[in-house]
Amino acid sequence: MIEISKLNAWFDDHHVLKDVDISVPANGSFGLVGESGSGKSTVLRTITGLVDDWEGNILVNSKELGAKRDKAFYRLAQMVFQDPFGSLHPRHTIDRILTEPVNIHGLGNSDARVVEALNQVGLDNSFRFRYPHQLSGGQRQRVAIARALILEPKILLLDEPTSALDVSIQAEVLNLLSRLRRELGLTYIMVSHDLAVVAHMCDDIAIMNHGRIVERATAEQLAEGKLEHPYSQQLYKAAGGYDRAVVDSFVDWD
Amino acid sequence: MSNEPLLTVKNLEVTFNTPKGEVNAVRGVSFNLGRERLGIVGESGSGKSQTGRAILGLTAANGRITADQLTFHDVDLANLTPKQWRKVRGARISMIMQDPKYSLNPVMTIGDQIIEAYREHHKVNAKEARHRAIDMLEAVKIRDPERVFNSYPHEVSGGMGQRVMIAMMLIPDPELIIADEPTSALDVTVQLQVMAILDDLVRDRGMALIFISHDLQLVSSFCDRVLVMYQGHVVEELAASALHEAKHPYTKGLLNCLPKMDGDHGDLPILEREASWAEG
C-alpha cells in the first residue's frame, strides 16, 4: 500500500531525513519510534505533503507522489495529529468540522456521513452541535479521527495520536484505532515516542535517530527485547522505568 | 527513611469558585512526610498538582484552602502572611515545574536567574554568588557551565532547561522539593537522566521530595511511597515496591490499561470508573 524508498528531506540546510525506506502492506500497521528530532513525524508530514524540500520515491497505492498532492490523495490518506486541542477549530461546531471535508470533496449526503463518522468513533449524536472546548481530550481525539474517517480513506497517518491523553483514555483510543483497522481494512503508519504503544499497535517497527532508521523489528522481536543497535537497546531499557544503574549506562546520541 | 514528620497534611481541601459554581479539586487529603520520596500519582483533574500547590500556598486567587493541619516543622502553612511566605518558599520548600520553556524567565540569562534565586535567601556578594551558581550548574551535570551561565533559556534544550530549573530550585538548599511532572516534557532517556540528577542531589543533601506525576510506573520506580489520587481523594497508599499488590480497582485499572511490549495486539482492558471511588 505504501512504498517509500530513499526518502531524504531538508529544512533549509538541515538534512532531516536520510535514506528512509518503509514498506507497508495493505491493512498493515507500521510503527515509527524515536525521540524528538529523530524525523519520525517528518516522514508522515512528507507523505501528506506538508514538507516541500524532499527527494526520493513515495508510492501510495501504486501511485508515485510528486511535488503536489491532489484531492484524490487526501481521499486515500488522512492524517491524525497529536494535539486534539490544537487540531480542531475552536469556533466551529463538531458538525461543521466534520462537514467541511465532505463539502470540499463534493461527496454529498453530509448529514448521514457525519452521523456515521461519529458513530464509528463511539460518539453519540449529542456531540454533533457542540464546540471542541465542551469536549474532553479523549473525545476531541475521537472527533479528529472521525474527521479523517469521513472521507473513507484507506490509509491513516497517525502522529502521536494518544500522547496528549491520560493512560486510561489512551487505552480507549488505541482500542478504537485497532477496531477501525480491523473493520474498515485500514492501513496505518503510526508515529510515537512510546515503544510500548507502538509494540502494541504495530506489526512492523522502525526505530529512528537523527533522520535515519537505525533498526527494524517485528512486534515479536520487540516483545523479546531482541534489538541489536545500541540506540534501540537504550530506548528499550529506558521504557522499563527508573533504574539508576541503567541511566549510568546511557550514552548521548547528539 | 522517615522519622519525625517534616510535613503534616491533615484533611486538606482545595475549593475553587468558578462561574459554574464551586469545584472541589482536593477533598480531604492527609499524609505525613518524613525525609523520604513520596510520589503523588493520578490522571488529569485528580487534584495531584493542586495538592502540591496548596502546600506552597500557590493556589490561584479564586481558590480556597482549608485543612485541619498543614504544618512544615512547626510552621503553620495555612496562616502565613506574604512576608512570612517569602522565608519559606524557595528557601525551605521549593517547587520544580513541568516545562522549563514556561517557568524560566525568557529575557534574563540563566546565570542571572540562578544568582537571583540564591541571593534572595543568602547575603553574599556578586562574585561569591556567581561562583555558587557555576558550581550548581556543574552539580546538575552541565558540561559547559560557563557557556550555559551566559545563555538565555531559548538557547538550551528541554533537558538542559530542566537541569537549570533543578539547579535554581536546589541552590538555596531547601529541605523539601515539590516536583510537579518535572520530566514529562522530555524524551524518555533525557527524562531518566534528569531524574538521576535529582535522585543524587536529593540523596546527598538529605532532602525530602514530593514527586507528582501521571506515570505510575515511573513514580514507583523512583519513590519510596506512592499516593494514588482520584477526583481529589487519595484512593490508595502504597509502598512503591509493592505496586503489584495494589488493591484499589482504580490503581489496578491504571496499571492494566498500559500497553505492554508482550507482542499481544488484543484490546487493552478499559478502566471502568465507579461512582463510589469519588466518595473517598
Interface residues (C-beta under 8 A of the other chain):
Chain A: E35 S36 G137 D166 V167 S168 Q170 A171 E172 L174 N175 S178 R179 H193 D194 L195 A196 V197 A199 H200 M201 D203 A219 E220 L222 A223 E224 G225 Q234 L235 A238 A239 G241 Y242 D243 R244 V246 V247 D248 F250
Chain B: E43 S44 G158 D187 V188 T189 V190 Q191 L192 Q193 M195 A196 D199 H214 Q217 L218 S220 S221 F222 G253 L254 C257 L258 P259 K260 M261 D262 G263 D264 H265 D267 L268 P269 I270 L271
